[in-house]
Amino acid sequence: MVTSRPRIVELGAGTGLVSRYISAMNPVLVERNGEWAALLRKRFPTSRFVQSARRSRSPSSSKPVGVVSSIPMLNNPQADAIRQVADTQIP
C-alpha cells in the first residue's frame, strides 16, 4: 500500500511570496484570481493548484497537515467568503 505524503495547503497564494518558502513541502496552492493563478503556475510548475471555489478531491490526495495563509482576516470585507473557500478546498 502506498501512503501519500501529508500536504500543506496555502490559501490565497497570490503572487507566491509565501509559496517560495514552503515550496519544498510540495504545497497545494489555492488562488481564485485567474491572473495570479497563471503567474503561480509559471513560478511553481511542479506544484498542485486549485483555482475553483468548488470542492475538488482526488482519490490520491491526502489530508493536509496544515494551512498557510497571509490573507488578512480580521478587517477583510470578504472574510466570510474566504472561510467558505477554506471549508470547501481543504480535502
Secondary structure as a PSIPRED ss2 file (coil, helix, strand):
# PSIPRED VFORMAT (PSIPRED V4.0)

   1 M C   1.000  0.000  0.000
   2 V C   1.000  0.000  0.000
   3 T C   1.000  0.000  0.000
   4 S C   1.000  0.000  0.000
   5 R C   1.000  0.000  0.000
   6 P C   1.000  0.000  0.000
   7 R E   0.000  0.000  1.000
   8 I E   0.000  0.000  1.000
   9 V E   0.000  0.000  1.000
  10 E E   0.000  0.000  1.000
  11 L E   0.000  0.000  1.000
  12 G C   1.000  0.000  0.000
  13 A C   1.000  0.000  0.000
  14 G C   1.000  0.000  0.000
  15 T C   1.000  0.000  0.000
  16 G C   1.000  0.000  0.000
  17 L H   0.000  1.000  0.000
  18 V H   0.000  1.000  0.000
  19 S H   0.000  1.000  0.000
  20 R H   0.000  1.000  0.000
  21 Y H   0.000  1.000  0.000
  22 I H   0.000  1.000  0.000
  23 S H   0.000  1.000  0.000
  24 A H   0.000  1.000  0.000
  25 M H   0.000  1.000  0.000
  26 N C   1.000  0.000  0.000
  27 P C   1.000  0.000  0.000
  28 V E   0.000  0.000  1.000
  29 L E   0.000  0.000  1.000
  30 V E   0.000  0.000  1.000
  31 E C   1.000  0.000  0.000
  32 R C   1.000  0.000  0.000
  33 N C   1.000  0.000  0.000
  34 G H   0.000  1.000  0.000
  35 E H   0.000  1.000  0.000
  36 W H   0.000  1.000  0.000
  37 A H   0.000  1.000  0.000
  38 A H   0.000  1.000  0.000
  39 L H   0.000  1.000  0.000
  40 L H   0.000  1.000  0.000
  41 R H   0.000  1.000  0.000
  42 K H   0.000  1.000  0.000
  43 R H   0.000  1.000  0.000
  44 F C   1.000  0.000  0.000
  45 P C   1.000  0.000  0.000
  46 T C   1.000  0.000  0.000
  47 S C   1.000  0.000  0.000
  48 R E   0.000  0.000  1.000
  49 F E   0.000  0.000  1.000
  50 V E   0.000  0.000  1.000
  51 Q C   1.000  0.000  0.000
  52 S C   1.000  0.000  0.000
  53 A C   1.000  0.000  0.000
  54 R C   1.000  0.000  0.000
  55 R C   1.000  0.000  0.000
  56 S C   1.000  0.000  0.000
  57 R C   1.000  0.000  0.000
  58 S C   1.000  0.000  0.000
  59 P C   1.000  0.000  0.000
  60 S C   1.000  0.000  0.000
  61 S C   1.000  0.000  0.000
  62 S C   1.000  0.000  0.000
  63 K C   1.000  0.000  0.000
  64 P E   0.000  0.000  1.000
  65 V E   0.000  0.000  1.000
  66 G E   0.000  0.000  1.000
  67 V E   0.000  0.000  1.000
  68 V E   0.000  0.000  1.000
  69 S C   1.000  0.000  0.000
  70 S C   1.000  0.000  0.000
  71 I C   1.000  0.000  0.000
  72 P C   1.000  0.000  0.000
  73 M C   1.000  0.000  0.000
  74 L C   1.000  0.000  0.000
  75 N C   1.000  0.000  0.000
  76 N C   1.000  0.000  0.000
  77 P C   1.000  0.000  0.000
  78 Q C   1.000  0.000  0.000
  79 A H   0.000  1.000  0.000
  80 D H   0.000  1.000  0.000
  81 A H   0.000  1.000  0.000
  82 I H   0.000  1.000  0.000
  83 R H   0.000  1.000  0.000
  84 Q H   0.000  1.000  0.000
  85 V H   0.000  1.000  0.000
  86 A H   0.000  1.000  0.000
  87 D H   0.000  1.000  0.000
  88 T H   0.000  1.000  0.000
  89 Q H   0.000  1.000  0.000
  90 I C   1.000  0.000  0.000
  91 P C   1.000  0.000  0.000
